[in-house]
Amino acid sequence: MHAETGKKHLLLGGFAGRVEGYTTSESERLLSIFDSYVTRSENTVRWQWREGDVVIWDNLATQHYAIADYENQHRVVRRVTLGKDVPVNKDNESSRLLIKK
């Protein structure tokens, strides 16, 4: 559930390695399906930068992927994280890192 809106959402990003409760091959297939959905053009925003622009997105519910297509133009990036909320699942359990041994 999203900490602010209370709505269900699925946050994956490039760091998602496996879906708990599924085999490796099932997880890979599921993650591929999810990734193909979030990267469809109707589910993305492509910002056309102009001098002075500031863009803000919700890291609790947004997958960010920067495209280096600004050639030799000067680009300044400042990242700021506000708050301390950690994404939670449907049972209100905090996200955690599972390390394979």
Phi and psi restraints in degrees (value plus and minus 20) as a CYANA .aco file:
   2 HIS   PHI     -91.4   -51.4
   2 HIS   PSI     113.7   153.7
   3 ALA   PHI     -81.0   -41.0
   3 ALA   PSI     -52.2   -12.2
   4 GLU   PHI    -114.5   -74.5
   4 GLU   PSI     -65.1   -25.1
   5 THR   PHI    -113.2   -73.2
   5 THR   PSI     -42.1    -2.1
   6 GLY   PHI      56.9    96.9
   6 GLY   PSI     -17.2    22.8
   7 LYS   PHI    -102.1   -62.1
   7 LYS   PSI     128.9   168.9
   8 LYS   PHI     -91.0   -51.0
   8 LYS   PSI     121.9   161.9
   9 HIS   PHI    -177.4  -137.4
   9 HIS   PSI     143.8   183.8
  10 LEU   PHI    -141.4  -101.4
  10 LEU   PSI      98.0   138.0
  11 LEU   PHI    -129.8   -89.8
  11 LEU   PSI      98.5   138.5
  12 LEU   PHI    -137.7   -97.7
  12 LEU   PSI     -94.1   -54.1
  13 GLY   PHI      52.3    92.3
  13 GLY   PSI     157.4   197.4
  14 GLY   PHI     -89.0   -49.0
  14 GLY   PSI     -31.2     8.8
  15 PHE   PHI    -107.8   -67.8
  15 PHE   PSI     -29.9    10.1
  16 ALA   PHI     -88.3   -48.3
  16 ALA   PSI     105.5   145.5
  17 GLY   PHI    -129.5   -89.5
  17 GLY   PSI     -52.6   -12.6
  18 ARG   PHI    -179.8  -139.8
  18 ARG   PSI     127.1   167.1
  19 VAL   PHI    -115.8   -75.8
  19 VAL   PSI      98.4   138.4
  20 GLU   PHI     -77.2   -37.2
  20 GLU   PSI     115.4   155.4
  21 GLY   PHI      73.7   113.7
  21 GLY   PSI     -22.0    18.0
  22 TYR   PHI    -142.6  -102.6
  22 TYR   PSI     134.5   174.5
  23 THR   PHI     -88.0   -48.0
  23 THR   PSI     147.7   187.7
  24 THR   PHI     -78.2   -38.2
  24 THR   PSI     -66.5   -26.5
  25 SER   PHI     -87.8   -47.8
  25 SER   PSI     -58.1   -18.1
  26 GLU   PHI     -84.3   -44.3
  26 GLU   PSI     -62.5   -22.5
  27 SER   PHI     -81.0   -41.0
  27 SER   PSI     -65.7   -25.7
  28 GLU   PHI     -79.1   -39.1
  28 GLU   PSI     -62.8   -22.8
  29 ARG   PHI     -84.7   -44.7
  29 ARG   PSI     -66.9   -26.9
  30 LEU   PHI     -80.2   -40.2
  30 LEU   PSI     -66.7   -26.7
  31 LEU   PHI     -82.8   -42.8
  31 LEU   PSI     -56.4   -16.4
  32 SER   PHI     -83.8   -43.8
  32 SER   PSI     -63.0   -23.0
  33 ILE   PHI     -82.8   -42.8
  33 ILE   PSI     -67.7   -27.7
  34 PHE   PHI     -81.3   -41.3
  34 PHE   PSI     -64.2   -24.2
  35 ASP   PHI     -83.3   -43.3
  35 ASP   PSI     -59.2   -19.2
  36 SER   PHI     -85.4   -45.4
  36 SER   PSI     -48.8    -8.8
  37 TYR   PHI     -92.9   -52.9
  37 TYR   PSI     -70.8   -30.8
  38 VAL   PHI     -89.7   -49.7
  38 VAL   PSI     -39.7     0.3
  39 THR   PHI    -116.2   -76.2
  39 THR   PSI     -18.1    21.9
  40 ARG   PHI     -83.9   -43.9
  40 ARG   PSI     124.2   164.2
  41 SER   PHI     -78.6   -38.6
  41 SER   PSI     -53.5   -13.5
  42 GLU   PHI     -91.5   -51.5
  42 GLU   PSI     -30.8     9.2
  43 ASN   PHI    -130.4   -90.4
  43 ASN   PSI      -5.1    34.9
  44 THR   PHI    -145.3  -105.3
  44 THR   PSI     143.8   183.8
  45 VAL   PHI    -142.4  -102.4
  45 VAL   PSI     109.8   149.8
  46 ARG   PHI    -135.2   -95.2
  46 ARG   PSI      88.6   128.6
  47 TRP   PHI    -103.4   -63.4
  47 TRP   PSI     110.6   150.6
  48 GLN   PHI    -117.1   -77.1
  48 GLN   PSI      78.7   118.7
  49 TRP   PHI     -86.6   -46.6
  49 TRP   PSI     120.8   160.8
  50 ARG   PHI    -153.4  -113.4
  50 ARG   PSI     133.4   173.4
  51 GLU   PHI     -73.8   -33.8
  51 GLU   PSI     113.7   153.7
  52 GLY   PHI      70.7   110.7
  52 GLY   PSI     -25.6    14.4
  53 ASP   PHI     -86.1   -46.1
  53 ASP   PSI     125.1   165.1
  54 VAL   PHI    -150.1  -110.1
  54 VAL   PSI     109.2   149.2
  55 VAL   PHI    -139.6   -99.6
  55 VAL   PSI     114.4   154.4
  56 ILE   PHI    -147.5  -107.5
  56 ILE   PSI     115.9   155.9
  57 TRP   PHI    -155.1  -115.1
  57 TRP   PSI     143.8   183.8
  58 ASP   PHI    -112.9   -72.9
  58 ASP   PSI      84.4   124.4
  59 ASN   PHI     -88.8   -48.8
  59 ASN   PSI     -32.2     7.8
  60 LEU   PHI     -98.7   -58.7
  60 LEU   PSI     -33.9     6.1
  61 ALA   PHI    -166.4  -126.4
  61 ALA   PSI       0.1    40.1
  62 THR   PHI    -154.3  -114.3
  62 THR   PSI     116.1   156.1
  63 GLN   PHI    -116.7   -76.7
  63 GLN   PSI     104.2   144.2
  64 HIS   PHI    -128.2   -88.2
  64 HIS   PSI     114.7   154.7
  65 TYR   PHI    -163.0  -123.0
  65 TYR   PSI      89.2   129.2
  66 ALA   PHI    -103.8   -63.8
  66 ALA   PSI     117.8   157.8
  67 ILE   PHI    -126.7   -86.7
  67 ILE   PSI     104.3   144.3
  68 ALA   PHI    -103.8   -63.8
  68 ALA   PSI      53.2    93.2
  69 ASP   PHI    -137.4   -97.4
  69 ASP   PSI       4.8    44.8
  70 TYR   PHI    -117.8   -77.8
  70 TYR   PSI      -8.3    31.7
  71 GLU   PHI      28.7    68.7
  71 GLU   PSI    -143.2  -103.2
  72 ASN   PHI    -118.7   -78.7
  72 ASN   PSI      -6.6    33.4
  73 GLN   PHI     -93.2   -53.2
  73 GLN   PSI     124.4   164.4
  74 HIS   PHI     -89.2   -49.2
  74 HIS   PSI     112.3   152.3
  75 ARG   PHI    -153.0  -113.0
  75 ARG   PSI     109.6   149.6
  76 VAL   PHI    -135.5   -95.5
  76 VAL   PSI     106.9   146.9
  77 VAL   PHI    -139.4   -99.4
  77 VAL   PSI     108.1   148.1
  78 ARG   PHI    -145.0  -105.0
  78 ARG   PSI     103.9   143.9
  79 ARG   PHI    -130.2   -90.2
  79 ARG   PSI     114.3   154.3
  80 VAL   PHI    -152.4  -112.4
  80 VAL   PSI     115.8   155.8
  81 THR   PHI    -132.5   -92.5
  81 THR   PSI     104.8   144.8
  82 LEU   PHI    -124.5   -84.5
  82 LEU   PSI     115.8   155.8
  83 GLY   PHI      60.6   100.6
  83 GLY   PSI    -198.9  -158.9
  84 LYS   PHI    -149.0  -109.0
  84 LYS   PSI      -7.8    32.2
  85 ASP   PHI     -82.7   -42.7
  85 ASP   PSI     114.5   154.5
  86 VAL   PHI    -126.9   -86.9
  86 VAL   PSI     115.1   155.1
  87 PRO   PHI     -75.9   -35.9
  87 PRO   PSI     125.4   165.4
  88 VAL   PHI    -144.7  -104.7
  88 VAL   PSI     138.1   178.1
  89 ASN   PHI    -109.7   -69.7
  89 ASN   PSI    -193.6  -153.6
  90 LYS   PHI     -82.8   -42.8
  90 LYS   PSI     -40.7    -0.7
  91 ASP   PHI    -116.6   -76.6
  91 ASP   PSI      -7.7    32.3
  92 ASN   PHI      45.6    85.6
  92 ASN   PSI       6.7    46.7
  93 GLU   PHI    -112.3   -72.3
  93 GLU   PSI     114.6   154.6
  94 SER   PHI     -85.1   -45.1
  94 SER   PSI     127.8   167.8
  95 SER   PHI     -79.4   -39.4
  95 SER   PSI     130.6   170.6
  96 ARG   PHI    -167.4  -127.4
  96 ARG   PSI     138.2   178.2
  97 LEU   PHI    -114.4   -74.4
  97 LEU   PSI     102.7   142.7
  98 LEU   PHI    -121.5   -81.5
  98 LEU   PSI     103.4   143.4
  99 ILE   PHI    -127.2   -87.2
  99 ILE   PSI     105.6   145.6
 100 LYS   PHI     -92.8   -52.8
 100 LYS   PSI     118.6   158.6
